Amino acid sequence: MTEQFDAIVIGAGQAGPALAVRCGRQGLKTAIIERHRFGGTCVNNGCVPTKTLVASARAAHVARHALDYGVRLQGEVGVDMALVKARKDGVVRKARDGVRAWLDGAANVTVIEGHASFIAPQRLRVGERELAAPRIFINVGARAAVPDMPGIADVPFLNNERIMHLDALPEHLLIVGGSYIGLEFAQMYRRFGSRVTVVEAGPRLIAREDEDVSDAIREILAGEGVEFRLGAQCIALQRQGDQMAIGVACGDGPPEVAGSHILIATGRVPNTHDLGLHEAGIQTDARGYIVVDDGLATTAEGVYALGDCNGRGAFTHTSWNDYEIVAANLFDGASRKVGDRIPAYALFIDPPLGRVGMTLAQVRASGRPALVAKMPMSRVGRALEMGETAGFMKIAVAADNREILGAAILGVHGDEVIHAILEVMTARQPASVFARGMHIHPTVSELLPALLEGLEPLR
Ligand SMILES: Cc1cc2nc3c(=O)[nH]c(=O)nc-3n(C[C@H](O)[C@H](O)[C@H](O)COP(=O)(O)OP(=O)(O)OC[C@H]3O[C@@H](n4cnc5c(N)ncnc54)[C@H](O)[C@@H]3O)c2cc1C
């Protein structure tokens, strides 16, 4: 017998639980289906555990440099990976249990565990059960891509999920992929005490960023002893006794690097292949992302796709913002659009990179006359006081009306300070508002007006 609901949410990641709770609050009889772990990627294998591990790695780093601050420690700094993992597991468990308890306590919400797939428009199968609803919200997320490279089937490798089970230190961690996820793990494991080599096919790290950002990040990580093999076009994996090796033959340097563990961090693919989308007339693009319009509606009546699976964002905050857009449009009479949001994200190395809006490369490509300013963190009093002067702040504004076009803050507290710029952009105010406010001393943010005083034409 088909169980009839008013709304069904598939996936309890970032957008799904909040939307299910909101539907329930609106008086809709709602089901939320989760096939694995409540909280999805962010809570179990993404943001929460990585930032918890980053904090442990930073503690080790600070302890090693304690004498720079006049603090003497007795003996060597040691990292106990079993304890590091236990701490991480505790934080994750609390977050996961919190999501589950929230859903269990929500009015009009039924929690169902199992794999959901469409069997017809507006109808799903979950194990033996058949469910139907006029509104279905897909929040199935993404998983680590397995790149098609020689040897990948013959060599055991880690991904962002498997590395979460490590409770011993890899002697030499080889990381394939020099982008956000790979770089966070690179610094973290280096600080735990592993030798770390990042193998990247492109000529520079995080190619989506401006070149000065990529270069500065490489310098920061290399300064801590992370090794790099960039331009490694012919990556191939092989076993060498008890070692793993990565052939990087086409770049400069030795033809291969060998290590104890390999982490593959080469991107993500959406969890859409086993959803029966075809049965419901839901279109995907060539890479498997669900095609959505600006209100996140799919090609099927009453079906929406939110979060990583729609290809319109790859972050927890984009997934959450998808929820806000869909809920506001359905229940609050709003007409919010995903295209209106300002791109913002951070890379949580230390010091972090906070990013908002366009890169300089994108500003140039837009053809819009612009001004740009850049300031090294060594000019920021707070950074000097903290002994953390690596990086820089950079901002681009439109030459005509001083609209902020984009900014990058690679430096201590960069992930927080970037929000000051993001809020001004969101309020559609010009950069000149920074000069009117009184800023707290000593902070990184207080230097934003001084940064803007240095605006020069972008060449
Ligand atoms: C290592 C790493 C670090 C990250 N760090 C950050 C960070 O610092 N900041 C940030 O903003 N983002 C970060 N991200 C990205 C972030 O985790 C994702 O963007 C976010 O989790 C996407 O949320 P979502 O709601 O789209 O999907 P998910 O959180 O992936 O949730 C999808 C859920 O759907 C379930 N599901 C899938 N298919 C089905 C099905 N057929 N039936 C039932 N259930 C199903 C899955 O089990 C999962 O629980 C990181 C990602 C990784 C991998």
PDBQT file of the ligand as one rigid body, heavy atoms in Angstrom, charges set to zero:
ROOT
HETATM    1  C1  LIG A 501      36.535  16.906   3.521  1.00  0.00    +0.000 C 
HETATM    2  C2  LIG A 501      35.443  17.922   3.320  1.00  0.00    +0.000 A 
HETATM    3  C3  LIG A 501      35.494  19.110   3.998  1.00  0.00    +0.000 A 
HETATM    4  C4  LIG A 501      34.488  20.053   3.810  1.00  0.00    +0.000 A 
HETATM    5  N1  LIG A 501      34.568  21.223   4.490  1.00  0.00    +0.000 NA
HETATM    6  C5  LIG A 501      33.621  22.159   4.296  1.00  0.00    +0.000 A 
HETATM    7  C6  LIG A 501      33.649  23.377   5.004  1.00  0.00    +0.000 A 
HETATM    8  O1  LIG A 501      34.554  23.613   5.796  1.00  0.00    +0.000 OA
HETATM    9  N2  LIG A 501      32.683  24.281   4.784  1.00  0.00    +0.000 N 
HETATM   10  C7  LIG A 501      31.665  24.035   3.900  1.00  0.00    +0.000 A 
HETATM   11  O2  LIG A 501      30.797  24.902   3.734  1.00  0.00    +0.000 OA
HETATM   12  N3  LIG A 501      31.598  22.881   3.225  1.00  0.00    +0.000 NA
HETATM   13  C8  LIG A 501      32.547  21.930   3.400  1.00  0.00    +0.000 A 
HETATM   14  N4  LIG A 501      32.461  20.766   2.727  1.00  0.00    +0.000 N 
HETATM   15  C9  LIG A 501      31.343  20.541   1.800  1.00  0.00    +0.000 C 
HETATM   16  C10 LIG A 501      30.079  20.158   2.562  1.00  0.00    +0.000 C 
HETATM   17  O3  LIG A 501      30.330  19.041   3.380  1.00  0.00    +0.000 OA
HETATM   18  C11 LIG A 501      28.967  19.848   1.573  1.00  0.00    +0.000 C 
HETATM   19  O4  LIG A 501      28.856  20.901   0.666  1.00  0.00    +0.000 OA
HETATM   20  C12 LIG A 501      27.644  19.669   2.302  1.00  0.00    +0.000 C 
HETATM   21  O5  LIG A 501      27.692  18.619   3.215  1.00  0.00    +0.000 OA
HETATM   22  C13 LIG A 501      26.545  19.424   1.264  1.00  0.00    +0.000 C 
HETATM   23  O6  LIG A 501      25.351  19.217   1.957  1.00  0.00    +0.000 OA
HETATM   24  P1  LIG A 501      24.127  18.532   1.233  1.00  0.00    +0.000 P 
HETATM   25  O7  LIG A 501      22.990  18.854   2.119  1.00  0.00    +0.000 OA
HETATM   26  O8  LIG A 501      24.018  18.959  -0.158  1.00  0.00    +0.000 OA
HETATM   27  O9  LIG A 501      24.454  16.976   1.168  1.00  0.00    +0.000 OA
HETATM   28  P2  LIG A 501      25.087  15.950   2.193  1.00  0.00    +0.000 P 
HETATM   29  O10 LIG A 501      25.538  16.623   3.433  1.00  0.00    +0.000 OA
HETATM   30  O11 LIG A 501      26.087  15.156   1.459  1.00  0.00    +0.000 OA
HETATM   31  O12 LIG A 501      23.865  15.023   2.605  1.00  0.00    +0.000 OA
HETATM   32  C14 LIG A 501      23.223  14.187   1.701  1.00  0.00    +0.000 C 
HETATM   33  C15 LIG A 501      22.557  13.062   2.474  1.00  0.00    +0.000 C 
HETATM   34  O13 LIG A 501      21.709  12.337   1.606  1.00  0.00    +0.000 OA
HETATM   35  C16 LIG A 501      21.797  10.964   1.905  1.00  0.00    +0.000 C 
HETATM   36  N5  LIG A 501      21.374  10.210   0.711  1.00  0.00    +0.000 N 
HETATM   37  C17 LIG A 501      21.997  10.190  -0.501  1.00  0.00    +0.000 A 
HETATM   38  N6  LIG A 501      21.273   9.461  -1.374  1.00  0.00    +0.000 NA
HETATM   39  C18 LIG A 501      20.172   9.010  -0.704  1.00  0.00    +0.000 A 
HETATM   40  C19 LIG A 501      19.071   8.216  -1.072  1.00  0.00    +0.000 A 
HETATM   41  N7  LIG A 501      18.912   7.768  -2.315  1.00  0.00    +0.000 N 
HETATM   42  N8  LIG A 501      18.143   7.919  -0.125  1.00  0.00    +0.000 NA
HETATM   43  C20 LIG A 501      18.268   8.400   1.145  1.00  0.00    +0.000 A 
HETATM   44  N9  LIG A 501      19.312   9.179   1.534  1.00  0.00    +0.000 NA
HETATM   45  C21 LIG A 501      20.239   9.471   0.630  1.00  0.00    +0.000 A 
HETATM   46  C22 LIG A 501      23.262  10.775   2.266  1.00  0.00    +0.000 C 
HETATM   47  O14 LIG A 501      23.463   9.609   3.034  1.00  0.00    +0.000 OA
HETATM   48  C23 LIG A 501      23.536  12.068   3.049  1.00  0.00    +0.000 C 
HETATM   49  O15 LIG A 501      23.306  11.886   4.419  1.00  0.00    +0.000 OA
HETATM   50  C24 LIG A 501      33.432  19.788   2.914  1.00  0.00    +0.000 A 
HETATM   51  C25 LIG A 501      33.375  18.565   2.237  1.00  0.00    +0.000 A 
HETATM   52  C26 LIG A 501      34.364  17.641   2.438  1.00  0.00    +0.000 A 
HETATM   53  C27 LIG A 501      34.282  16.340   1.701  1.00  0.00    +0.000 C 
ENDROOT
TORSDOF 0
